[in-house]
């Protein structure tokens, strides 16, 4: 899992993360798999910059006509 997602996922205000033990388990599970649990602030800023550029590309895809399905953009794309 991407460190941008991994560390921010537990901050979403939903019942899944209401109990601190759930957050601890989530982080423990990924640490056990040797996932990267966070970036330095410089790496974080660079990753966000890269993500933003991909989101700009994504917007062009959604508005385009090169979709796999006849009804438009979907999970298959």
LOVOTI-64143 format. One record per atom (N, C-alpha, C): x, y, z; residue number from 0; residue in three letters. Coordinates in Angstrom, 2 decimals. Each point is the difference from the previous one (the first is absolute). Last residue first. Layout:
REM residues N
+---------+---------+---------+-----+------+
!       u !       v !       w ! pos ! code !
+---------+---------+---------+-----+------+
!       X !       Y !       Z ! NUM !  ALA !
...
+---------+---------+---------+-----+------+
REM end
This chain:
REM residues 77
+---------+---------+---------+-----+------+
!       u !       v !       w ! pos ! code !
+---------+---------+---------+-----+------+
!  -11.40 !    0.68 !  -16.95 !  76 !  UNK !
!    0.97 !    0.94 !   -0.54 !  76 !  UNK !
!    1.04 !    0.23 !    1.05 !  76 !  UNK !
!   -3.72 !   -2.66 !    1.00 !  75 !  UNK !
!    0.87 !   -0.71 !   -0.94 !  75 !  UNK !
!    1.08 !    0.90 !   -0.56 !  75 !  UNK !
!   -3.55 !    1.62 !    2.88 !  74 !  UNK !
!    1.05 !   -0.70 !    0.73 !  74 !  UNK !
!    0.98 !   -0.71 !   -0.93 !  74 !  UNK !
!   -2.54 !    3.95 !   -2.37 !  73 !  UNK !
!   -0.42 !   -0.90 !    1.07 !  73 !  UNK !
!    1.19 !   -0.67 !    0.65 !  73 !  UNK !
!   -1.97 !    3.86 !   -4.12 !  72 !  UNK !
!    1.04 !   -0.38 !    0.95 !  72 !  UNK !
!   -0.58 !   -0.88 !    1.11 !  72 !  UNK !
!   -3.09 !    0.01 !   -4.23 !  71 !  UNK !
!    1.00 !    0.96 !    0.48 !  71 !  UNK !
!    0.96 !   -0.58 !    1.00 !  71 !  UNK !
!   -3.58 !   -2.22 !   -2.65 !  70 !  UNK !
!   -0.64 !    1.02 !    0.83 !  70 !  UNK !
!    0.98 !    1.01 !    0.58 !  70 !  UNK !
!    1.36 !   -3.81 !   -2.68 !  69 !  UNK !
!   -0.78 !    0.92 !   -0.84 !  69 !  UNK !
!   -0.65 !    1.10 !    0.81 !  69 !  UNK !
!    4.71 !   -2.31 !    1.48 !  68 !  UNK !
!   -1.42 !   -0.32 !   -0.04 !  68 !  UNK !
!   -0.77 !    1.05 !   -0.80 !  68 !  UNK !
!    4.73 !    0.34 !    0.65 !  67 !  UNK !
!   -0.21 !   -1.40 !   -0.37 !  67 !  UNK !
!   -1.47 !   -0.35 !   -0.17 !  67 !  UNK !
!    2.10 !    4.98 !   -0.96 !  66 !  UNK !
!   -0.37 !   -0.84 !    1.12 !  66 !  UNK !
!   -0.22 !   -1.43 !   -0.49 !  66 !  UNK !
!    1.32 !    4.78 !   -1.91 !  65 !  UNK !
!    0.75 !   -1.25 !   -0.14 !  65 !  UNK !
!   -0.24 !   -0.90 !    1.21 !  65 !  UNK !
!   -1.45 !    4.67 !   -0.92 !  64 !  UNK !
!   -0.91 !   -0.98 !   -0.59 !  64 !  UNK !
!    0.69 !   -1.36 !   -0.17 !  64 !  UNK !
!    0.74 !    4.30 !    3.81 !  63 !  UNK !
!    0.28 !   -0.49 !   -1.34 !  63 !  UNK !
!   -1.01 !   -1.02 !   -0.49 !  63 !  UNK !
!    0.34 !    2.11 !    4.43 !  62 !  UNK !
!   -0.71 !    0.83 !   -0.97 !  62 !  UNK !
!    0.17 !   -0.51 !   -1.43 !  62 !  UNK !
!    2.25 !   -2.16 !    3.58 !  61 !  UNK !
!   -1.43 !   -0.07 !    0.29 !  61 !  UNK !
!   -0.80 !    0.77 !   -1.04 !  61 !  UNK !
!    4.70 !    0.19 !   -0.21 !  60 !  UNK !
!   -0.49 !   -1.32 !   -0.39 !  60 !  UNK !
!   -1.52 !   -0.09 !    0.21 !  60 !  UNK !
!    2.28 !    3.86 !    1.46 !  59 !  UNK !
!   -0.06 !   -0.03 !   -1.47 !  59 !  UNK !
!   -0.54 !   -1.33 !   -0.49 !  59 !  UNK !
!    0.78 !    0.51 !    4.60 !  58 !  UNK !
!   -1.13 !    0.83 !   -0.41 !  58 !  UNK !
!   -0.16 !   -0.01 !   -1.52 !  58 !  UNK !
!    3.77 !   -2.12 !    1.88 !  57 !  UNK !
!   -1.22 !   -0.77 !    0.21 !  57 !  UNK !
!   -1.23 !    0.78 !   -0.45 !  57 !  UNK !
!    4.26 !    2.09 !    0.07 !  56 !  UNK !
!   -0.11 !   -0.95 !   -1.12 !  56 !  UNK !
!   -1.32 !   -0.77 !    0.08 !  56 !  UNK !
!    0.94 !    2.76 !    3.59 !  55 !  UNK !
!   -0.25 !    0.84 !   -1.17 !  55 !  UNK !
!   -0.15 !   -0.88 !   -1.24 !  55 !  UNK !
!    1.29 !   -2.08 !    3.96 !  54 !  UNK !
!   -1.42 !    0.36 !    0.05 !  54 !  UNK !
!   -0.38 !    0.90 !   -1.17 !  54 !  UNK !
!    4.53 !   -1.15 !    0.62 !  53 !  UNK !
!   -0.77 !   -1.15 !   -0.50 !  53 !  UNK !
!   -1.50 !    0.30 !    0.01 !  53 !  UNK !
!    2.90 !    3.18 !    1.83 !  52 !  UNK !
!    0.20 !   -0.04 !   -1.45 !  52 !  UNK !
!   -0.76 !   -1.18 !   -0.61 !  52 !  UNK !
!   -0.04 !    0.43 !    4.69 !  51 !  UNK !
!   -0.77 !    1.08 !   -0.63 !  51 !  UNK !
!    0.17 !   -0.01 !   -1.51 !  51 !  UNK !
!    2.62 !   -3.00 !    2.54 !  50 !  UNK !
!   -1.40 !   -0.39 !    0.00 !  50 !  UNK !
!   -0.86 !    1.06 !   -0.69 !  50 !  UNK !
!    4.55 !    0.95 !    0.68 !  49 !  UNK !
!   -0.17 !   -1.03 !   -1.02 !  49 !  UNK !
!   -1.46 !   -0.43 !   -0.12 !  49 !  UNK !
!    1.07 !    2.99 !    3.45 !  48 !  UNK !
!    0.19 !    0.67 !   -1.30 !  48 !  UNK !
!   -0.21 !   -1.00 !   -1.14 !  48 !  UNK !
!    0.03 !   -1.70 !    4.34 !  47 !  UNK !
!   -1.24 !    0.76 !   -0.24 !  47 !  UNK !
!    0.07 !    0.72 !   -1.34 !  47 !  UNK !
!    3.86 !   -2.23 !    1.43 !  46 !  UNK !
!   -1.04 !   -0.97 !   -0.33 !  46 !  UNK !
!   -1.33 !    0.69 !   -0.29 !  46 !  UNK !
!    3.59 !    2.64 !    1.53 !  45 !  UNK !
!    0.27 !   -0.48 !   -1.37 !  45 !  UNK !
!   -1.08 !   -0.98 !   -0.44 !  45 !  UNK !
!   -0.13 !    1.54 !    4.43 !  44 !  UNK !
!   -0.31 !    1.11 !   -0.91 !  44 !  UNK !
!    0.20 !   -0.43 !   -1.46 !  44 !  UNK !
!    1.27 !   -3.06 !    3.32 !  43 !  UNK !
!   -1.44 !    0.17 !    0.02 !  43 !  UNK !
!   -0.42 !    1.09 !   -0.99 !  43 !  UNK !
!    4.55 !   -0.68 !    0.82 !  42 !  UNK !
!   -0.53 !   -1.07 !   -0.84 !  42 !  UNK !
!   -1.52 !    0.10 !   -0.10 !  42 !  UNK !
!    2.13 !    3.03 !    2.86 !  41 !  UNK !
!    0.41 !    0.27 !   -1.39 !  41 !  UNK !
!   -0.56 !   -1.05 !   -0.94 !  41 !  UNK !
!   -0.68 !   -0.54 !    4.64 !  40 !  UNK !
!   -0.82 !    1.10 !   -0.52 !  40 !  UNK !
!    0.37 !    0.35 !   -1.44 !  40 !  UNK !
!    0.72 !   -5.00 !    1.39 !  39 !  UNK !
!    0.49 !    1.24 !    0.59 !  39 !  UNK !
!   -0.82 !    1.14 !   -0.60 !  39 !  UNK !
!   -2.49 !   -4.60 !    0.17 !  38 !  UNK !
!    1.08 !    0.68 !   -0.71 !  38 !  UNK !
!    0.55 !    1.11 !    0.87 !  38 !  UNK !
!   -2.67 !   -4.91 !    1.24 !  37 !  UNK !
!   -0.04 !    1.45 !   -0.14 !  37 !  UNK !
!    1.20 !    0.51 !   -0.76 !  37 !  UNK !
!   -0.98 !   -4.67 !    0.84 !  36 !  UNK !
!   -1.09 !    0.60 !    0.78 !  36 !  UNK !
!   -0.04 !    1.52 !   -0.09 !  36 !  UNK !
!    1.59 !   -4.47 !   -3.11 !  35 !  UNK !
!    0.51 !    1.29 !    0.45 !  35 !  UNK !
!   -1.16 !    0.72 !    0.70 !  35 !  UNK !
!    0.27 !   -5.40 !   -0.08 !  34 !  UNK !
!   -0.44 !    1.15 !   -0.80 !  34 !  UNK !
!    0.64 !    1.25 !    0.58 !  34 !  UNK !
!    0.38 !   -4.78 !    1.49 !  33 !  UNK !
!    1.11 !    0.89 !   -0.35 !  33 !  UNK !
!   -0.41 !    1.07 !   -1.00 !  33 !  UNK !
!   -2.68 !   -3.34 !    2.45 !  32 !  UNK !
!    0.23 !   -0.26 !   -1.42 !  32 !  UNK !
!    1.15 !    0.84 !   -0.55 !  32 !  UNK !
!   -1.33 !    0.64 !    4.45 !  31 !  UNK !
!    0.39 !   -1.40 !   -0.09 !  31 !  UNK !
!    0.31 !   -0.39 !   -1.44 !  31 !  UNK !
!   -1.85 !    4.21 !    0.85 !  30 !  UNK !
!    1.41 !   -0.02 !    0.44 !  30 !  UNK !
!    0.55 !   -1.41 !   -0.10 !  30 !  UNK !
!   -4.54 !    0.63 !   -0.83 !  29 !  UNK !
!    0.81 !    0.48 !   -1.12 !  29 !  UNK !
!    1.49 !    0.06 !    0.37 !  29 !  UNK !
!   -3.08 !   -1.33 !    3.33 !  28 !  UNK !
!   -0.12 !   -0.94 !   -1.11 !  28 !  UNK !
!    0.90 !    0.44 !   -1.17 !  28 !  UNK !
!   -0.43 !    2.87 !    3.73 !  27 !  UNK !
!    0.81 !   -1.18 !    0.32 !  27 !  UNK !
!    0.02 !   -0.98 !   -1.17 !  27 !  UNK !
!   -2.86 !    3.75 !   -0.27 !  26 !  UNK !
!    1.41 !    0.38 !   -0.18 !  26 !  UNK !
!    0.93 !   -1.17 !    0.29 !  26 !  UNK !
!   -4.59 !   -0.73 !    0.72 !  25 !  UNK !
!    0.22 !    0.34 !   -1.41 !  25 !  UNK !
!    1.48 !    0.32 !   -0.25 !  25 !  UNK !
!   -1.43 !   -0.63 !    4.45 !  24 !  UNK !
!    0.06 !   -1.26 !   -0.74 !  24 !  UNK !
!    0.32 !    0.25 !   -1.47 !  24 !  UNK !
!   -0.69 !    3.75 !    2.72 !  23 !  UNK !
!    1.24 !   -0.68 !    0.37 !  23 !  UNK !
!    0.17 !   -1.30 !   -0.77 !  23 !  UNK !
!   -4.04 !    2.29 !   -0.48 !  22 !  UNK !
!    1.08 !    0.75 !   -0.66 !  22 !  UNK !
!    1.34 !   -0.68 !    0.29 !  22 !  UNK !
!   -3.73 !   -1.68 !    2.21 !  21 !  UNK !
!   -0.11 !   -0.30 !   -1.42 !  21 !  UNK !
!    1.12 !    0.68 !   -0.79 !  21 !  UNK !
!   -0.48 !    0.93 !    4.58 !  20 !  UNK !
!    0.57 !   -1.33 !   -0.19 !  20 !  UNK !
!   -0.07 !   -0.42 !   -1.46 !  20 !  UNK !
!   -2.02 !    4.07 !    1.55 !  19 !  UNK !
!    1.45 !    0.10 !   -0.23 !  19 !  UNK !
!    0.68 !   -1.35 !   -0.20 !  19 !  UNK !
!   -5.15 !    1.23 !   -1.25 !  18 !  UNK !
!    0.74 !   -0.64 !    1.09 !  18 !  UNK !
!    1.50 !    0.07 !   -0.29 !  18 !  UNK !
!   -2.95 !    1.75 !   -3.20 !  17 !  UNK !
!   -0.40 !    0.64 !    1.26 !  17 !  UNK !
!    0.77 !   -0.56 !    1.20 !  17 !  UNK !
!   -0.04 !   -1.08 !   -4.97 !  16 !  UNK !
!    1.18 !    0.55 !    0.66 !  16 !  UNK !
!   -0.33 !    0.67 !    1.33 !  16 !  UNK !
!   -3.36 !   -2.06 !   -2.80 !  15 !  UNK !
!    1.12 !   -0.94 !   -0.10 !  15 !  UNK !
!    1.23 !    0.48 !    0.77 !  15 !  UNK !
!   -4.01 !    2.69 !   -0.61 !  14 !  UNK !
!   -0.02 !   -0.92 !    1.14 !  14 !  UNK !
!    1.19 !   -0.98 !   -0.02 !  14 !  UNK !
!    0.71 !    4.74 !   -2.34 !  13 !  UNK !
!   -1.00 !   -1.06 !   -0.15 !  13 !  UNK !
!    0.13 !   -0.96 !    1.18 !  13 !  UNK !
!    2.55 !    4.44 !   -1.96 !  12 !  UNK !
!   -0.89 !   -0.15 !    1.16 !  12 !  UNK !
!   -1.13 !   -0.99 !   -0.25 !  12 !  UNK !
!    5.27 !    0.29 !   -1.80 !  11 !  UNK !
!   -1.35 !    0.16 !   -0.52 !  11 !  UNK !
!   -0.98 !   -0.25 !    1.15 !  11 !  UNK !
!    4.75 !   -0.62 !    0.30 !  10 !  UNK !
!   -0.49 !    1.30 !    0.44 !  10 !  UNK !
!   -1.41 !    0.30 !   -0.53 !  10 !  UNK !
!    2.78 !   -3.89 !   -1.10 !   9 !  UNK !
!   -0.54 !   -0.12 !    1.36 !   9 !  UNK !
!   -0.53 !    1.33 !    0.54 !   9 !  UNK !
!    2.15 !   -0.23 !   -4.31 !   8 !  UNK !
!   -1.22 !   -0.81 !    0.01 !   8 !  UNK !
!   -0.65 !   -0.04 !    1.37 !   8 !  UNK !
!    4.36 !    1.97 !   -1.16 !   7 !  UNK !
!   -1.17 !    0.89 !    0.02 !   7 !  UNK !
!   -1.32 !   -0.76 !    0.12 !   7 !  UNK !
!    4.37 !   -2.15 !   -0.31 !   6 !  UNK !
!    0.00 !    0.85 !    1.20 !   6 !  UNK !
!   -1.24 !    0.89 !    0.09 !   6 !  UNK !
!    0.57 !   -2.93 !   -3.79 !   5 !  UNK !
!    0.10 !   -0.77 !    1.24 !   5 !  UNK !
!   -0.12 !    0.86 !    1.24 !   5 !  UNK !
!    0.22 !    1.87 !   -4.47 !   4 !  UNK !
!   -1.28 !   -0.59 !    0.36 !   4 !  UNK !
!    0.04 !   -0.62 !    1.37 !   4 !  UNK !
!    3.95 !    1.76 !   -1.72 !   3 !  UNK !
!   -0.95 !    1.11 !    0.05 !   3 !  UNK !
!   -1.38 !   -0.50 !    0.44 !   3 !  UNK !
!    3.49 !   -3.17 !   -0.75 !   2 !  UNK !
!    0.08 !    0.71 !    1.28 !   2 !  UNK !
!   -0.95 !    1.20 !    0.09 !   2 !  UNK !
!   -1.05 !   -4.38 !   -3.04 !   1 !  UNK !
!    0.74 !    1.24 !   -0.10 !   1 !  UNK !
!    0.02 !    0.73 !    1.34 !   1 !  UNK !
!   -0.39 !   -5.36 !   -0.50 !   0 !  UNK !
!   -0.85 !    1.17 !    0.00 !   0 !  UNK !
!    0.89 !    1.24 !    0.00 !   0 !  UNK !
+---------+---------+---------+-----+------+
REM end
